[in-house]
Amino acid sequence: MARQDMIARNQKKVIVTDDVSNMLYAAPGNMTRALFERYLERLASADADMIAVDMAIPDLCYYRTEVGDWWGQFADDCPQSFWNVFHNVRNLIEGGDDPGEIMVAGLRRRGRSVIANFRTNDCYAHPALRTRWEKAHAHCLVKLPMIPTQEPVLPFFDYAFEEVRGHRLAIATEILDRYDVDGLQLDFIRGLPVLSSPAQADRLTDFVRQVRSAVNRAAKAKGRTLTLGAILPWDMRTLDDHGIDHVRWIGDALLDYVIASERSYADCNLRIRPWTKMVEATDCAVYGSIFGDLADGTVLSGTDRLPDRAFVTMPQICACATNLYHQGADGVAFYNFYQELHEDKFPLLGRLRDPEALRTEPRQYISCRVPRYAGKQWLRLEIGPHPDPNERKTFRFYLGEEIVNRSATLAFKAIGMTLDDELIVDLNGAELPAGSWALPDPIEPMRTLTGVTMHVGDLMYGRATAATPPLRVGDNEIGFRRIRTSALQQAIMVAEIEILVS
């Protein structure tokens, strides 16, 4: 469906990008076709318009390649974390099965549109994970500014070299020609950098243009339209720093869609409005990314307690989608949405196609990170130990809907706060009355996002009802001021802010 037709119908799309290696981690080196088909059956239960499966990362391939190397083809001394993948791919291929063919044919047989995900510059430090071509072309590595004459810690290859562009184009072409895929997805968040200097952006654009030509040739041979998409950092400054000329790629109609993405975590505050404005007069669709992981360190980071990872929930997914649609997104795209963690959500993803229907679902807008591409900076608003009504600490967040009839609950969690401390909290400059806040029972256990149970003394929360106004549709600011301190006279750290709409 053309983008303008989708807009007219208010029809959104759902994409799931699947990390194939997670299926191949599952069996301890004895993967069979029958077992692989069972994993594909589970993946196909995702109610998505397109499923993108990793085929190449980009020189190590998950199929019987004649251009690159497949996993485990020439090495046995792999790191322990990849042992299963090495031996499962090898076991399938040596048994006469092609994992690539099993994946594509299996998903298409189950009625799913299949896109080949091509990680443009993913790499690993372990020598066993470097292909023959990579070892022979060490002179083509990216030279990072901080170590201009040395090999980077990770072997990123420089697309300014014709050898790099030609080799990786050959792998992409092999996938398009051999498999019955519906298109190709260039995955630039796995990884960057792709150039030693942004001044060589034309070389990278040349590669994307050649891939577009390969997609068009494959489409003609197959007798149907094929798609070329790209996963790109949502922050356009990051693109400029890395020589990714997204303006030209879209202006020259090289891409059919862009996924404006974070690097590792779901974020309700993802800003994609610049993307949707850029494509207004084009047929390039824009999707916002939602990761399966919400955080691996929030309230308890920096303490002697190690929090577990927090995985995104359906109310958080619905909140992310609401914010993305308010900014004009044509759909949502999932990444690191692992089967073993999110299988129960797979059949529910179709609900995300209808923005109006989302209003009937619970939405939890959670802020626990500072919005910065690929940054692991967790939200930390430190309020000094002494009362100072002029010291106002703020955080900006996004809300893509109007809250009516005080139907939302605003909450924050803080470290170092006691029942004797007093804060003034405001939304967009309007103070919330002190009497509107509910504080915890001193013996009530509380759970952080990462699942750690704590009590008052370690963690404090405040809850209040909220509506529009003082909340706004779009950008909002919450402020905190301390007007009374406890006898402990310790700093307070606000570390999670959420709005729950039920």
C-alpha positions as CSV (number, residue, x, y, z in Angstrom):
1,M,0.0,0.0,0.0
2,A,1.5,3.4,-1.0
3,R,2.2,5.7,1.8
4,Q,-0.3,8.4,0.8
5,D,-3.0,5.7,0.7
6,M,-2.1,4.6,4.2
7,I,-2.4,8.1,5.4
8,A,-5.8,8.5,3.8
9,R,-7.0,5.3,5.5
10,N,-5.3,6.2,8.8
11,Q,-3.8,2.7,8.4
12,K,-0.6,2.0,10.4
13,K,1.9,-0.8,9.8
14,V,3.8,-3.1,12.2
15,I,7.3,-4.4,11.5
16,V,9.2,-6.9,13.6
17,T,12.9,-7.3,13.1
18,D,14.0,-10.6,14.5
19,D,17.5,-11.4,15.7
20,V,17.9,-14.9,14.2
21,S,20.8,-15.8,16.4
22,N,18.4,-15.9,19.4
23,M,16.6,-18.8,17.8
24,L,19.9,-20.4,17.1
25,Y,21.0,-19.9,20.7
26,A,18.2,-22.1,21.9
27,A,19.4,-25.6,20.9
28,P,22.8,-26.7,22.2
29,G,24.5,-27.2,18.9
30,N,22.0,-29.9,17.6
31,M,19.5,-27.7,15.7
32,T,17.3,-29.7,13.3
33,R,15.0,-28.5,10.6
34,A,12.0,-29.6,12.6
35,L,13.1,-27.7,15.7
36,F,13.9,-24.6,13.6
37,E,10.4,-24.7,12.1
38,R,8.9,-24.7,15.6
39,Y,10.7,-21.4,16.3
40,L,9.5,-20.0,13.0
41,E,5.9,-21.0,13.9
42,R,6.2,-19.0,17.1
43,L,7.7,-16.0,15.2
44,A,5.0,-16.1,12.6
45,S,2.4,-15.7,15.4
46,A,3.5,-12.0,15.5
47,D,0.6,-10.0,14.0
48,A,3.0,-7.9,11.8
49,D,2.8,-6.6,8.3
50,M,6.5,-7.4,7.7
51,I,9.0,-9.6,9.6
52,A,12.6,-8.8,8.9
53,V,15.0,-11.6,9.7
54,D,18.8,-11.3,10.0
55,M,20.4,-12.8,6.9
56,A,23.9,-11.2,7.1
57,I,25.7,-9.2,9.8
58,P,27.1,-8.4,7.2
59,D,30.0,-10.7,6.3
60,L,28.9,-13.6,8.6
61,C,25.8,-15.1,7.1
62,Y,23.0,-17.2,8.4
63,Y,22.7,-19.1,5.1
64,R,24.8,-21.1,2.7
65,T,26.7,-18.2,1.2
66,E,29.1,-18.3,-1.7
67,V,30.3,-14.7,-1.1
68,G,30.8,-14.4,2.6
69,D,31.3,-17.0,5.3
70,W,28.5,-18.7,7.3
71,W,28.6,-19.0,11.0
72,G,31.0,-21.8,12.1
73,Q,32.3,-22.4,8.5
74,F,36.0,-22.0,9.2
75,A,36.4,-21.7,13.0
76,D,36.0,-23.9,16.0
77,D,37.4,-21.7,18.8
78,C,34.4,-19.5,19.0
79,P,33.6,-17.6,22.2
80,Q,31.3,-19.5,24.6
81,S,28.4,-17.0,24.1
82,F,28.3,-17.9,20.4
83,W,29.0,-21.7,20.6
84,N,25.3,-22.6,20.0
85,V,25.0,-20.4,17.0
86,F,28.2,-21.7,15.4
87,H,27.3,-25.3,15.7
88,N,23.5,-24.9,15.0
89,V,24.2,-23.2,11.7
90,R,26.9,-25.7,10.8
91,N,24.7,-28.6,11.8
92,L,21.9,-27.4,9.5
93,I,24.1,-26.7,6.5
94,E,26.2,-29.9,6.8
95,G,22.9,-31.8,7.1
96,G,21.8,-30.4,3.7
97,D,19.5,-27.7,5.0
98,D,19.9,-24.0,4.3
99,P,18.8,-21.9,7.3
100,G,18.1,-18.9,5.0
101,E,15.7,-21.0,2.9
102,I,14.0,-22.5,6.0
103,M,13.4,-19.0,7.4
104,V,12.1,-17.3,4.3
105,A,10.0,-20.2,3.0
106,G,8.7,-21.0,6.4
107,L,7.5,-17.5,7.2
108,R,6.0,-17.0,3.7
109,R,4.2,-20.4,4.0
110,R,2.6,-19.1,7.2
111,G,1.4,-15.9,5.4
112,R,4.1,-13.5,6.5
113,S,5.8,-10.9,4.3
114,V,9.6,-11.4,4.8
115,I,12.3,-8.8,4.6
116,A,16.0,-9.7,4.7
117,N,17.7,-7.6,7.4
118,F,21.3,-6.7,6.5
119,R,23.4,-5.3,9.3
120,T,25.6,-2.8,7.5
121,N,28.6,-2.9,9.9
122,D,28.0,-5.2,12.8
123,C,31.2,-6.7,14.1
124,Y,32.8,-8.6,17.0
125,A,36.2,-8.4,18.5
126,H,36.9,-12.2,18.8
127,P,39.1,-13.5,15.9
128,A,36.8,-16.5,15.3
129,L,34.0,-14.1,14.4
130,R,36.0,-12.4,11.6
131,T,35.5,-13.8,8.1
132,R,38.3,-14.6,5.7
133,W,37.4,-11.5,3.7
134,E,37.6,-9.3,6.8
135,K,41.0,-10.7,7.8
136,A,42.4,-10.1,4.3
137,H,41.1,-6.5,4.2
138,A,42.3,-5.1,7.5
139,H,43.5,-2.0,5.6
140,C,39.8,-1.1,5.0
141,L,39.0,-0.6,8.7
142,V,37.5,2.6,10.0
143,K,40.2,4.8,11.5
144,L,38.7,6.4,14.6
145,P,39.8,9.9,15.5
146,M,41.0,8.9,18.9
147,I,43.2,6.1,17.5
148,P,43.9,7.2,13.9
149,T,46.7,4.7,13.2
150,Q,45.5,1.7,15.1
151,E,42.8,-0.9,14.6
152,P,39.6,0.0,16.5
153,V,38.6,-2.1,19.4
154,L,35.8,-3.4,17.2
155,P,36.6,-4.0,13.5
156,F,34.3,-1.6,11.7
157,F,34.8,-1.4,8.0
158,D,35.0,1.8,6.1
159,Y,32.5,2.2,3.2
160,A,34.8,4.7,1.6
161,F,36.7,1.8,0.2
162,E,35.4,0.3,-3.0
163,E,36.4,-3.2,-1.7
164,V,34.0,-2.8,1.2
165,R,31.1,-1.5,-0.9
166,G,31.6,-4.1,-3.6
167,H,31.9,-7.1,-1.2
168,R,28.8,-6.2,0.8
169,L,26.8,-5.3,-2.3
170,A,27.6,-8.8,-3.5
171,I,26.2,-10.4,-0.3
172,A,23.1,-8.2,-0.5
173,T,22.6,-9.2,-4.2
174,E,23.1,-12.8,-3.4
175,I,20.3,-12.7,-0.8
176,L,17.9,-10.8,-3.2
177,D,18.6,-13.2,-6.1
178,R,18.5,-16.4,-4.1
179,Y,15.6,-16.1,-1.7
180,D,11.9,-15.2,-2.1
181,V,12.1,-12.2,0.1
182,D,9.9,-9.1,-0.2
183,G,12.8,-6.7,0.1
184,L,15.9,-5.7,2.0
185,Q,16.4,-3.7,5.2
186,L,19.7,-1.9,5.7
187,D,20.3,-1.9,9.5
188,F,22.6,1.0,10.3
189,I,22.2,0.8,14.1
190,R,24.2,-2.4,13.9
191,G,26.5,-0.6,13.6
192,L,28.3,2.7,13.5
193,P,30.7,4.0,12.4
194,V,30.6,3.2,8.7
195,L,33.1,5.9,7.5
196,S,36.3,7.3,8.9
197,S,35.1,10.8,7.9
198,P,31.7,12.2,7.2
199,A,33.3,14.1,4.3
200,Q,33.1,10.8,2.4
201,A,29.3,10.6,2.7
202,D,29.0,10.3,-1.1
203,R,30.7,6.9,-1.0
204,L,28.1,5.6,1.4
205,T,25.3,7.1,-0.7
206,D,26.8,5.3,-3.8
207,F,26.5,2.0,-1.9
208,V,22.8,2.7,-1.0
209,R,22.2,3.6,-4.6
210,Q,23.7,0.4,-5.9
211,V,21.6,-1.6,-3.4
212,R,18.5,0.2,-4.7
213,S,19.4,-0.9,-8.2
214,A,19.9,-4.5,-7.0
215,V,16.5,-4.4,-5.4
216,N,14.9,-3.1,-8.6
217,R,16.6,-5.8,-10.7
218,A,15.4,-8.5,-8.3
219,A,11.9,-7.1,-8.4
220,K,11.9,-7.2,-12.2
221,A,13.1,-10.8,-12.1
222,K,10.5,-11.8,-9.5
223,G,7.7,-9.9,-11.2
224,R,6.6,-8.0,-8.1
225,T,7.5,-4.9,-6.2
226,L,10.3,-5.2,-3.6
227,T,11.0,-2.9,-0.7
228,L,14.2,-1.2,0.4
229,G,14.2,0.2,3.9
230,A,16.7,1.4,6.5
231,I,17.0,1.5,10.2
232,L,18.7,4.8,11.2
233,P,19.4,6.7,14.4
234,W,16.5,9.0,15.2
235,D,18.9,11.8,16.1
236,M,19.8,13.5,12.8
237,R,23.0,15.0,14.4
238,T,24.3,11.5,14.8
239,L,23.6,10.8,11.1
240,D,25.5,14.0,10.1
241,D,28.4,13.0,12.3
242,H,28.6,9.6,10.6
243,G,28.2,10.7,7.0
244,I,24.7,9.3,6.5
245,D,23.1,11.6,4.0
246,H,19.5,10.7,4.9
247,V,18.2,13.9,3.2
248,R,19.6,12.8,-0.2
249,W,18.6,9.2,0.3
250,I,15.0,10.2,0.8
251,G,15.1,13.0,-1.8
252,D,16.5,10.6,-4.5
253,A,13.8,8.0,-3.6
254,L,16.4,5.4,-2.7
255,L,14.4,4.2,0.3
256,D,10.8,3.1,0.7
257,Y,10.8,3.4,4.4
258,V,13.0,4.6,7.3
259,I,12.8,3.3,10.9
260,A,13.9,6.1,13.2
261,S,15.4,4.2,16.0
262,E,17.2,4.1,19.3
263,R,20.1,1.8,19.8
264,S,19.1,-0.5,22.7
265,Y,16.0,0.6,24.7
266,A,12.4,1.5,24.2
267,D,11.8,5.2,24.9
268,C,8.5,6.9,25.1
269,N,10.2,10.2,24.5
270,L,11.6,9.3,21.0
271,R,11.4,12.5,18.8
272,I,10.6,11.6,15.2
273,R,8.7,14.8,14.1
274,P,11.7,16.0,12.0
275,W,11.5,12.7,10.1
276,T,7.8,12.8,9.4
277,K,8.0,16.5,8.3
278,M,10.9,15.6,5.9
279,V,8.9,12.8,4.1
280,E,5.6,14.7,3.8
281,A,5.8,15.1,0.0
282,T,7.4,11.7,-0.6
283,D,6.4,8.1,-0.7
284,C,9.0,7.2,2.0
285,A,7.2,5.9,5.1
286,V,8.6,6.6,8.6
287,Y,8.3,4.1,11.5
288,G,9.3,4.7,15.1
289,S,11.2,1.9,16.8
290,I,10.2,0.1,20.0
291,F,12.8,-2.1,21.7
292,G,12.0,-5.2,23.7
293,D,14.2,-3.9,26.5
294,L,13.1,-0.9,28.6
295,A,16.2,-0.6,30.8
296,D,19.0,-2.5,32.4
297,G,19.5,0.1,35.2
298,T,17.1,2.7,36.5
299,V,16.4,3.6,40.1
300,L,19.1,1.4,41.6
301,S,22.0,2.3,39.2
302,G,25.0,3.5,41.0
303,T,24.2,1.5,44.2
304,D,25.7,-1.8,45.3
305,R,22.5,-3.6,44.1
306,L,22.6,-4.9,40.6
307,P,19.2,-4.5,39.0
308,D,17.9,-7.0,36.5
309,R,16.8,-6.0,33.0
310,A,13.4,-4.5,32.5
311,F,11.4,-5.6,29.5
312,V,8.7,-3.5,27.8
313,T,5.1,-4.2,28.6
314,M,2.0,-3.8,26.5
315,P,0.9,-0.6,28.3
316,Q,4.3,0.8,27.6
317,I,4.2,-0.3,24.0
318,C,0.8,1.4,23.6
319,A,2.2,4.6,25.1
320,C,5.2,4.5,22.8
321,A,2.9,4.0,19.8
322,T,0.5,6.8,20.8
323,N,3.5,9.2,21.0
324,L,4.9,8.1,17.7
325,Y,1.5,8.4,15.9
326,H,0.9,11.9,17.3
327,Q,4.2,12.8,15.6
328,G,3.0,11.4,12.3
329,A,4.6,8.0,12.2
330,D,3.3,5.6,9.6
331,G,3.7,2.6,12.0
332,V,5.9,1.1,14.6
333,A,8.9,-1.3,14.3
334,F,10.1,-3.7,16.9
335,Y,13.7,-4.6,17.6
336,N,15.2,-7.1,20.0
337,F,11.7,-8.3,20.6
338,Y,12.8,-11.7,21.7
339,Q,10.5,-14.7,21.4
340,E,11.2,-16.1,24.8
341,L,10.3,-12.8,26.5
342,H,7.6,-11.4,24.3
343,E,5.8,-14.3,22.7
344,D,2.6,-13.5,24.7
345,K,2.5,-10.1,23.0
346,F,3.0,-11.3,19.4
347,P,-0.7,-11.9,18.7
348,L,-1.6,-8.5,20.2
349,L,0.6,-6.4,17.9
350,G,-2.2,-5.9,15.3
351,R,-4.0,-3.6,17.8
352,L,-1.3,-1.1,17.1
353,R,-2.5,-0.5,13.6
354,D,-5.4,1.6,14.7
355,P,-4.5,4.8,16.6
356,E,-8.0,5.3,17.8
357,A,-8.3,1.8,19.2
358,L,-5.2,2.5,21.4
359,R,-7.3,4.9,23.4
360,T,-9.2,1.8,24.8
361,E,-5.9,0.2,26.0
362,P,-4.0,1.1,29.1
363,R,-1.0,3.3,28.4
364,Q,2.1,3.7,30.6
365,Y,4.3,6.6,29.7
366,I,7.6,5.8,31.4
367,S,10.7,8.1,31.5
368,C,13.8,6.5,33.0
369,R,16.5,7.6,30.4
370,V,17.9,10.9,29.1
371,P,16.9,11.1,25.4
372,R,20.2,10.7,23.6
373,Y,20.9,8.3,20.8
374,A,22.7,5.2,22.0
375,G,23.3,6.9,25.4
376,K,23.1,4.8,28.5
377,Q,22.5,7.8,30.7
378,W,19.7,7.1,33.1
379,L,17.4,9.8,34.3
380,R,18.9,11.4,37.3
381,L,17.5,14.7,38.8
382,E,19.7,15.4,41.9
383,I,18.1,17.8,44.4
384,G,20.5,19.2,47.0
385,P,20.3,18.3,50.7
386,H,19.1,21.7,51.8
387,P,15.8,23.5,51.1
388,D,16.2,25.9,48.2
389,P,12.9,27.1,46.6
390,N,14.9,28.7,43.8
391,E,16.6,25.4,42.8
392,R,14.2,23.8,40.3
393,K,15.3,20.6,38.6
394,T,13.4,19.7,35.4
395,F,12.9,17.0,32.9
396,R,11.2,17.2,29.5
397,F,8.9,14.4,28.3
398,Y,6.5,13.8,25.5
399,L,2.7,13.1,25.7
400,G,0.9,12.4,22.5
401,E,-2.7,12.6,23.8
402,E,-5.1,14.8,25.7
403,I,-5.8,13.6,29.3
404,V,-9.4,14.4,30.2
405,N,-11.4,14.1,33.5
406,R,-8.2,13.6,35.5
407,S,-8.0,10.0,34.2
408,A,-4.2,9.7,34.5
409,T,-1.9,9.0,37.4
410,L,1.4,10.9,37.6
411,A,4.1,9.2,39.6
412,F,7.8,9.6,40.4
413,K,10.3,7.5,42.2
414,A,13.2,8.9,44.1
415,I,16.2,7.7,46.1
416,G,17.2,9.3,49.4
417,M,13.8,10.8,50.1
418,T,12.0,10.2,53.4
419,L,8.5,11.0,54.6
420,D,9.8,14.1,56.4
421,D,11.1,15.6,53.1
422,E,8.8,17.9,51.2
423,L,9.0,18.7,47.5
424,I,7.0,21.0,45.3
425,V,6.2,19.4,42.0
426,D,4.9,21.3,39.0
427,L,3.8,20.4,35.5
428,N,4.6,23.1,32.9
429,G,5.0,25.6,35.7
430,A,1.7,24.8,37.4
431,E,2.2,23.5,41.0
432,L,0.4,20.3,42.0
433,P,-1.2,20.8,45.4
434,A,0.6,19.1,48.2
435,G,-2.6,17.4,49.3
436,S,-3.0,15.7,45.9
437,W,0.0,13.5,46.5
438,A,-0.2,9.9,47.8
439,L,2.9,8.7,49.6
440,P,3.7,5.1,50.4
441,D,3.0,3.2,53.6
442,P,6.3,2.9,55.5
443,I,6.1,-0.9,55.5
444,E,4.7,-1.2,51.9
445,P,7.2,-3.1,49.6
446,M,7.8,-1.4,46.3
447,R,9.2,-2.7,43.1
448,T,11.4,-0.9,40.7
449,L,11.1,-1.2,36.9
450,T,13.9,-3.8,37.0
451,G,12.0,-5.9,39.5
452,V,13.9,-5.2,42.7
453,T,11.8,-5.0,45.9
454,M,12.6,-2.1,48.2
455,H,11.0,-0.3,51.2
456,V,10.7,3.3,52.3
457,G,14.2,4.4,53.3
458,D,15.7,3.1,50.1
459,L,13.1,4.3,47.7
460,M,10.2,6.8,47.8
461,Y,7.4,7.4,45.4
462,G,4.7,10.0,44.9
463,R,1.4,9.6,43.1
464,A,-1.2,12.2,42.0
465,T,-3.9,12.4,39.4
466,A,-3.2,14.5,36.4
467,A,-5.1,15.9,33.3
468,T,-4.8,18.3,30.5
469,P,-4.1,21.1,31.6
470,P,-1.6,21.4,33.2
471,L,-0.4,18.5,31.0
472,R,0.0,19.4,27.3
473,V,-0.3,17.4,24.2
474,G,3.3,17.3,22.9
475,D,6.3,18.5,24.9
476,N,5.9,18.8,28.7
477,E,8.2,19.8,31.6
478,I,8.1,18.5,35.1
479,G,9.9,20.4,37.8
480,F,11.0,19.6,41.4
481,R,11.9,22.0,44.2
482,R,12.8,21.1,47.8
483,I,11.2,23.2,50.5
484,R,11.8,21.0,53.6
485,T,14.4,18.4,54.5
486,S,14.6,15.6,57.0
487,A,17.1,15.3,59.8
488,L,19.2,13.2,57.5
489,Q,19.8,16.2,55.2
490,Q,20.7,14.0,52.2
491,A,20.3,14.6,48.5
492,I,17.3,13.3,46.7
493,M,17.6,11.6,43.3
494,V,14.5,11.5,41.1
495,A,15.0,8.6,38.7
496,E,11.7,7.4,37.3
497,I,8.7,9.4,36.1
498,E,5.6,7.9,34.7
499,I,2.0,8.7,33.6
500,L,-0.4,5.8,33.6
501,V,-3.6,6.3,31.6
502,S,-6.2,3.6,32.3
